Amino acid sequence: MISFRPAKREDCRSIAELYSISSDGVADYIWAKSAKPGEEILDVGERRYEREDSVFSYLNCTIVEVGGEVAGMMVAFPMTSSDEIDEDPVLAPYSRLEEDNSYYICGMALFPEHRGKGIGHQLLAMAKQQAKIRGFNKLSLIVFEQNAEAKRLYETVGYKEVDREKIIPHPLIPHTGYAILMVCELEE
């Protein structure tokens, strides 16, 4: 049985694991920079999602459970773009890919054994509902050009490419080419 629920603080380790998957190395890069000596990067991610004073919080996450076990998650929140570009050259391309006044799907992932069962479609439909409830008329997300399967999924539910930025290579990020900003306009 598949169920969806708001995340709880005790889900933060699973959220960190899933966000690491969804970001394809970008979260690992960020968390590695914040790790204390000897600290695992997933510990940094868990600590980050335990906060309640940041958009990167369990408070902005939806958990998917299958048979009572965490199977996946989505983190989404209102995006208000700023003119401030991250000074870190690896992160700067992503900070340029912001769609102002949108409901931003920052990350969405399922553990491998739960993929291909329609759960991703259900999460994207849930994101549309959350956006409408919050008064947004569009959603946005970033996908790697090389992640063709995810890009196809987003296109099938109405997302369109609106911008792209060249990826700055880094050993923790296994992609080359472009990061793509996709936007889905909601019907009135």
C-alpha positions as a printed NumPy array, in Angstrom:
array([[  0.   ,   0.   ,   0.   ],
       [  1.341,   3.429,  -1.045],
       [  0.715,   6.411,   1.221],
       [  1.885,  10.028,   1.326],
       [  2.399,  12.128,   4.437],
       [  4.187,  15.221,   5.675],
       [  7.721,  14.445,   6.837],
       [  8.618,  14.291,  10.514],
       [ 11.92 ,  15.139,  12.168],
       [ 12.702,  11.425,  12.549],
       [ 12.597,  11.084,   8.726],
       [ 15.617,  13.352,   8.234],
       [ 18.14 ,  10.545,   7.652],
       [ 15.95 ,   9.056,   4.904],
       [ 15.374,  12.529,   3.475],
       [ 19.14 ,  13.104,   3.325],
       [ 19.68 ,   9.754,   1.568],
       [ 16.929,  10.485,  -0.956],
       [ 17.96 ,  14.098,  -1.499],
       [ 21.486,  12.897,  -2.211],
       [ 20.012,  10.624,  -4.907],
       [ 17.781,  13.362,  -6.352],
       [ 20.521,  15.971,  -6.582],
       [ 22.906,  13.66 ,  -8.454],
       [ 25.922,  14.796,  -6.452],
       [ 25.123,  18.495,  -5.93 ],
       [ 23.973,  17.913,  -2.327],
       [ 27.032,  15.747,  -1.665],
       [ 29.219,  18.616,  -2.91 ],
       [ 27.474,  21.143,  -0.638],
       [ 27.438,  18.846,   2.377],
       [ 31.097,  17.856,   1.947],
       [ 32.036,  21.536,   2.218],
       [ 30.19 ,  21.753,   5.581],
       [ 31.358,  18.446,   7.053],
       [ 33.37 ,  18.511,  10.227],
       [ 36.544,  16.39 ,  10.273],
       [ 35.563,  12.719,  10.165],
       [ 31.862,  13.493,   9.66 ],
       [ 29.921,  11.577,   6.996],
       [ 28.244,  13.762,   4.39 ],
       [ 24.86 ,  12.111,   5.05 ],
       [ 25.192,  13.247,   8.675],
       [ 25.505,  16.822,   7.378],
       [ 22.422,  16.348,   5.201],
       [ 20.448,  14.88 ,   8.073],
       [ 21.414,  17.794,  10.305],
       [ 20.479,  20.249,   7.565],
       [ 16.986,  18.787,   7.118],
       [ 16.394,  18.761,  10.895],
       [ 16.408,  22.571,  10.869],
       [ 13.122,  24.422,  10.836],
       [ 14.48 ,  27.867,   9.861],
       [ 15.426,  27.017,   6.274],
       [ 13.644,  25.948,   3.095],
       [ 15.883,  22.855,   3.26 ],
       [ 13.839,  21.459,   6.155],
       [ 11.771,  18.373,   6.777],
       [  8.855,  20.838,   7.055],
       [  8.945,  21.199,   3.241],
       [  9.105,  17.456,   2.553],
       [  6.502,  14.885,   1.622],
       [  7.276,  11.267,   2.442],
       [  6.119,   8.303,   0.369],
       [  5.633,   5.077,   2.275],
       [  5.133,   1.626,   0.805],
       [  4.022,  -0.974,   3.306],
       [  4.823,   1.398,   6.179],
       [  8.457,   1.893,   5.074],
       [  9.909,   5.103,   3.6  ],
       [ 10.111,   4.598,  -0.162],
       [ 10.71 ,   8.137,  -1.383],
       [ 10.342,  11.838,  -0.795],
       [  9.766,  15.201,  -2.418],
       [ 11.011,  18.531,  -1.122],
       [  9.209,  21.569,  -2.532],
       [  8.78 ,  25.189,  -1.481],
       [  7.956,  28.669,  -2.816],
       [ 10.734,  30.114,  -4.981],
       [ 11.427,  33.791,  -4.988],
       [ 14.442,  34.366,  -7.146],
       [ 17.089,  36.828,  -6.159],
       [ 19.733,  38.605,  -8.137],
       [ 22.29 ,  37.035,  -5.821],
       [ 24.308,  34.343,  -7.576],
       [ 26.191,  31.811,  -5.482],
       [ 29.865,  32.758,  -5.567],
       [ 30.939,  29.108,  -5.617],
       [ 31.646,  28.452,  -9.323],
       [ 30.272,  24.882,  -9.11 ],
       [ 26.959,  26.105,  -7.632],
       [ 26.559,  29.346,  -9.596],
       [ 24.837,  27.736, -12.622],
       [ 22.085,  26.323, -10.403],
       [ 21.473,  29.634,  -8.643],
       [ 20.998,  31.266, -12.051],
       [ 18.275,  28.721, -12.85 ],
       [ 15.491,  30.11 , -10.687],
       [ 11.923,  30.769, -11.766],
       [ 10.597,  33.673,  -9.719],
       [  7.237,  33.264,  -8.005],
       [  6.98 ,  29.529,  -8.64 ],
       [  6.493,  26.471,  -6.472],
       [  9.92 ,  24.848,  -6.738],
       [ 10.41 ,  21.087,  -6.622],
       [ 13.89 ,  21.076,  -5.165],
       [ 14.23 ,  17.313,  -5.102],
       [ 12.252,  14.157,  -5.672],
       [ 13.55 ,  10.603,  -5.371],
       [ 12.505,   7.035,  -4.771],
       [ 14.669,   4.216,  -3.567],
       [ 15.486,   2.004,  -6.61 ],
       [ 13.108,  -0.831,  -5.734],
       [ 10.134,   1.584,  -5.817],
       [ 10.79 ,   3.168,  -9.211],
       [  8.719,   2.551, -12.33 ],
       [  5.465,   2.097, -10.412],
       [  3.847,   5.488, -11.067],
       [  4.814,   6.999,  -7.718],
       [  6.763,   9.823,  -9.395],
       [  3.624,  10.83 , -11.333],
       [  1.691,  10.848,  -8.06 ],
       [  4.296,  13.072,  -6.386],
       [  4.214,  15.508,  -9.312],
       [  0.398,  15.637,  -9.12 ],
       [  0.689,  16.299,  -5.389],
       [  3.136,  19.143,  -6.082],
       [  0.55 ,  20.722,  -8.419],
       [ -2.056,  20.527,  -5.646],
       [  0.363,  22.049,  -3.131],
       [  1.185,  24.871,  -5.561],
       [ -2.503,  25.695,  -6.144],
       [ -3.259,  25.659,  -2.4  ],
       [ -0.397,  28.125,  -1.866],
       [ -1.615,  30.381,  -4.697],
       [  1.072,  29.658,  -7.31 ],
       [  0.259,  29.377, -11.01 ],
       [  3.476,  27.598, -11.977],
       [  5.943,  25.011, -10.75 ],
       [  9.642,  24.786, -11.492],
       [ 12.454,  22.277, -11.167],
       [ 15.979,  21.656, -12.404],
       [ 17.003,  18.462, -14.177],
       [ 20.298,  17.367, -15.68 ],
       [ 20.219,  17.161, -19.474],
       [ 21.805,  13.695, -19.219],
       [ 18.989,  12.456, -16.976],
       [ 16.793,  11.801, -20.012],
       [ 14.379,   9.513, -18.151],
       [ 13.525,  12.179, -15.556],
       [ 13.303,  14.888, -18.216],
       [ 10.811,  12.747, -20.194],
       [  8.734,  12.215, -17.047],
       [  8.519,  15.956, -16.44 ],
       [  7.627,  16.638, -20.073],
       [  4.788,  14.093, -19.978],
       [  3.106,  16.048, -17.162],
       [  3.498,  19.467, -18.769],
       [  6.954,  20.81 , -17.882],
       [  8.794,  22.75 , -20.576],
       [ 12.422,  23.821, -20.776],
       [ 12.793,  27.558, -20.207],
       [ 16.534,  27.945, -19.555],
       [ 19.77 ,  25.988, -19.264],
       [ 23.216,  26.493, -17.767],
       [ 26.493,  24.728, -18.462],
       [ 27.507,  22.409, -15.622],
       [ 30.847,  23.101, -13.981],
       [ 32.573,  19.696, -13.661],
       [ 33.301,  18.304, -10.206],
       [ 34.202,  14.732,  -9.135],
       [ 31.072,  14.462,  -6.919],
       [ 28.719,  15.472,  -9.769],
       [ 28.634,  12.716, -12.403],
       [ 27.066,  14.845, -15.14 ],
       [ 28.427,  16.975, -17.945],
       [ 26.579,  19.195, -20.354],
       [ 23.713,  21.275, -19.028],
       [ 21.372,  21.7  , -16.091],
       [ 17.899,  22.565, -17.376],
       [ 15.236,  24.734, -15.729],
       [ 11.774,  23.358, -16.489],
       [  8.496,  25.126, -15.716],
       [  4.92 ,  23.826, -15.63 ],
       [  2.189,  26.45 , -15.995],
       [ -0.952,  25.598, -14.049],
       [ -4.355,  26.051, -15.608],
       [ -6.63 ,  28.594, -13.976]])
